[in-house]
Amino acid sequence: MVRFCIRRAIRIQEIVAELKKEFVKEAIAELRRVGEEPSLSRISAISGIPRKFVRAHLDSLDEAIPINDVPTKVVTTWKTKSEYLQKRSNKPRILGCEGNTSEFAQLVRSVSVDLNPYTVLNELERTGIVLRNDGKIQLQSRLYLERDLDKAFELGARDADALMQVIQKNVEQKLESRLHLATEYDNIPDCYVEEIRNWLLLEGSKFHKKVSDYLQSYDRDFSNQDSDEPGVNTVRVVAFEHTHPSE
């Protein structure tokens, strides 16, 4: 994190200011988790943040909002539901996108009725996920990748947060382990790096497609599971490859 900041001229004062906000937000969340009503004194006591700062920032704190939840689900539905796939190749079909009764509008409404289909279409166009031509759109990317810089960093923060929670759970709970795997080799010649990256990208995409198909069978938004069953849980599976010169 420090290396990232130094290379992008982000000063420590900026980081400290943001950390204070996060400490206040997490202190509030922890107090509510244990059934206590958050107060200036309690927030300050458990976070170490002065009451004056807590008071100044309390009203401006935003609740966390899932990143691009609807566009992501639209792309996932497009790639997996039979009515949106080509019969022979099983690849996503080109969809009509003009008007409120278009194929794309119906696709969006199958996921959410809260967003206008054109709003979702504009977001997918902006990020380069779809190509629009003559009233039709084509899915450009197999995976929905966030390309806006700020949102990409926010997505990375969610991944980092998930990893830290997995580590914490594995340390705290001896009988119930969470998946946390890493594979590393440190003596590979330069000439094989590109080949390895391409292989990992291909096999990783296959793995996540398998994970997606499996999880969809349990998700209320994509399956016929009984919506009256109690509980709403998020399952997040993250995989990445990082290659660098060995020290």
Helices and strands as residue ranges (DSSP letters): H 2-7, H 12-33, H 40-47, H 51-58, H 69-80, G 82-84, E 95-96, H 103-111, H 117-126, E 130-133, E 136-139, H 149-172, G 190-192, H 193-216
